[in-house]
Amino acid sequence: MNYQPNAVEADVSIPESPCFVPSCPIQFVLDLISSKWSVLILRELFQGDRRTHALLDALPGISSKTLTLRLRELEQHGLIKRTVYPEIPPHVEYSLTDKGRELKPVLLSLKELGERWLEQSCSCDRISNS
């Protein structure tokens, strides 16, 4: 079975845009933080350095394995720093790097936008009985 575009699809073309190529700076940053957990981990680290168990407690639903993977990815991208203290048992803390702190204004803007949009949406507590 051959796919034949309908008349509307045939007339629609996506213009060439630098944001549709891998070198797009917007896509580059989104690829670094696109995981749900990555953004939430960064959110926690904006409040201060955290140990692994503190991150697990702050992020209900994340598994130890997923947290470890995301922390490694963020570390590889230079957004967070892992510090191991020579104690028994080992004490490991995660903190933001200067590069990671550069994301703060971006995430704050997303937070403010989300708050505005949520405020504009209908929610159950705004429905009256009358």
C-alpha angles and dihedrals in degrees: 000000000000121000113235117190115231120239094268094049091048091056095048117085128174109233118233106265131176088228091067093061126079093246092064108125093215093053090045092058093042090052089055095052103022096113114098089227095048092060092046092049090051089048090056093046091053085068092056144286114325138196120224095257091050090054091048090052092047094049109054111198099029116117123223089245094052092045091052092049093049093046090052091049093049090047092049090052090051095244097117136027125221115212120191117199115206098240135122110273094029115255114214125183131185124210138169120264122218087264091053092049088057087072093062097089090046093051091044089054090050090049092051092047091049091050091051093048093046089050090054094050123088113255132184094250090060095057112099127208094232 
